Amino acid sequence: MSRSKQQVKSSEDQSFRWANTVEGRERQLISLAYERVGEKMLNGTATSQELVFFLKLGTTREQIEREIKERERELITAKTEAIKSQKRVEDLYANAIKAFTSYQGHEDEDYEELQ
């Protein structure tokens, strides 16, 4: 893609460069949409749907739902870490049992039979 196609002039005549990742581009588009609706609100030309969307964002219910989603993400992360930790503990126990059986003079074959 040529350089002129990657750069777009904004309303303030400043050069703008699109993000290289999909996530970055998505954030840029959302930001531009918010700016555009903000301009429309200031001009008094915003639609009722646009106004209701932003009104809902400011409600207590919406804030609580965002907090719940954040806590759910944290819970999932904690559960994932606990599972990984449990696996490490199981590996440590298995290694310890193997070491103890070798101290007793058992061969690896005997250890395999114990499991």
Buried (B, 14 or more C-beta within 10 A) or exposed (E): EEEEEEEEEEEEEEEEEBEEEEEEEEEBEEEEEEEEBEEBEEEEEBEEEBEEEEEEEEEEEEEEEEEEEEEEEEEEEEEEEEEEEEEEEEEEEEEEEBEEBEEEEBEEEEBEEEE
